[in-house]
Amino acid sequence: TGYHNISIRIGNGREGWPEAMPFDAVVTSAAPAEIPPGLIEQLAPGGRLILPLGVEEQHLVMVQHHETGYHLRQLLPVRFVPSTSIRRLMPILGKIETDANTRAGIVHLDHSKW
């Protein structure tokens, strides 16, 4: 039972996953101000990237890789959390440890910096 063709990576989503490219589809769940170039470059021909895009005003967009280049299509207005660098959050979040067994990040919050 379950899915057998799914792989998960913990890391900076803005950089994509160069070691596993090309991708037929990429979906993001946080809104960058601009489309990260790495995500587009990792699309296979015919591949699609679906992501929320924008800061104050956001739209769900689809970027499709065609033989002649890339085509961007605006789908609908949305509101997602912003995509942000973990380095920018470090002064607020505190220290991050990695659990070697699960490869998950454990964040220790420093509430005094809020």
C-alpha positions as CSV (number, residue, x, y, z in Angstrom):
1,T,0.0,0.0,0.0
2,G,1.0,3.6,-0.3
3,Y,3.1,5.4,-2.9
4,H,6.4,4.1,-4.1
5,N,7.5,6.7,-6.7
6,I,7.8,9.7,-4.3
7,S,11.1,11.2,-3.1
8,I,11.4,13.9,-0.4
9,R,14.3,16.2,0.2
10,I,14.9,18.5,3.1
11,G,16.8,21.6,2.0
12,N,16.5,25.1,0.4
13,G,13.5,24.9,-1.9
14,R,14.7,27.9,-3.9
15,E,17.6,25.8,-5.1
16,G,15.5,22.9,-6.3
17,W,17.1,19.5,-6.4
18,P,19.8,19.5,-9.1
19,E,21.0,15.9,-8.4
20,A,17.5,14.5,-9.3
21,M,16.6,16.7,-12.3
22,P,15.0,16.9,-14.7
23,F,11.4,17.1,-13.3
24,D,8.1,16.6,-15.0
25,A,6.4,18.7,-12.3
26,V,7.4,20.9,-9.4
27,V,5.0,22.4,-6.9
28,T,6.0,24.9,-4.2
29,S,4.0,26.0,-1.1
30,A,5.6,29.3,-0.3
31,A,5.5,32.5,-2.4
32,P,8.8,34.0,-3.6
33,A,9.0,37.5,-4.9
34,E,10.6,36.2,-8.2
35,I,10.7,32.7,-9.7
36,P,13.9,31.0,-8.6
37,P,15.9,30.3,-11.7
38,G,17.0,26.9,-10.4
39,L,13.5,25.6,-10.4
40,I,12.9,26.6,-14.0
41,E,16.2,25.2,-15.1
42,Q,15.4,21.8,-13.6
43,L,12.2,21.3,-15.6
44,A,12.2,18.6,-18.2
45,P,10.9,19.5,-21.7
46,G,7.1,19.6,-21.3
47,G,7.6,20.0,-17.5
48,R,5.5,22.3,-15.3
49,L,6.3,24.5,-12.3
50,I,3.3,25.6,-10.2
51,L,3.9,28.2,-7.5
52,P,2.4,31.1,-5.7
53,L,4.3,34.3,-6.8
54,G,4.5,37.7,-5.3
55,V,4.8,39.6,-2.1
56,E,1.8,41.9,-1.4
57,E,-0.3,40.7,-4.4
58,Q,0.1,37.0,-5.1
59,H,-1.0,34.8,-8.0
60,L,-0.7,31.1,-8.6
61,V,1.3,30.7,-11.8
62,M,2.3,27.9,-14.0
63,V,5.6,27.9,-15.9
64,Q,5.8,25.3,-18.7
65,H,9.0,24.3,-20.4
66,H,8.4,24.2,-24.2
67,E,11.0,23.3,-26.9
68,T,11.1,27.0,-27.8
69,G,11.5,28.3,-24.2
70,Y,9.3,28.8,-21.1
71,H,5.7,30.0,-21.0
72,L,4.3,31.7,-17.9
73,R,0.5,31.6,-17.2
74,Q,-1.2,33.4,-14.3
75,L,-3.9,31.1,-12.9
76,L,-5.6,32.9,-10.0
77,P,-5.1,35.2,-7.1
78,V,-3.9,33.5,-3.9
79,R,-2.4,34.2,-0.5
80,F,0.5,32.0,0.7
81,V,3.3,32.4,3.2
82,P,6.3,34.2,1.8
83,S,9.4,32.2,0.7
84,T,12.3,33.3,2.8
85,S,15.8,32.3,3.4
86,I,16.6,30.4,6.6
87,R,19.6,32.6,7.1
88,R,17.3,35.6,7.4
89,L,15.2,33.8,9.9
90,M,18.1,32.6,12.1
91,P,18.3,35.6,14.4
92,I,14.6,35.1,15.1
93,L,14.4,31.4,15.3
94,G,17.6,30.6,17.2
95,K,19.6,27.4,16.7
96,I,18.7,24.5,14.4
97,E,19.9,21.0,15.0
98,T,19.5,18.1,12.6
99,D,18.1,14.8,13.8
100,A,20.4,12.2,12.0
101,N,17.7,9.5,12.2
102,T,15.0,11.4,10.4
103,R,17.0,14.1,8.7
104,A,14.5,16.6,10.0
105,G,15.4,20.0,11.4
106,I,14.7,20.7,15.1
107,V,14.3,24.4,15.7
108,H,15.1,25.9,19.1
109,L,13.1,29.1,19.4
110,D,14.5,32.2,21.2
111,H,11.3,34.1,22.2
112,S,13.3,37.0,23.6
113,K,14.1,38.1,20.0
114,W,10.4,38.4,19.0
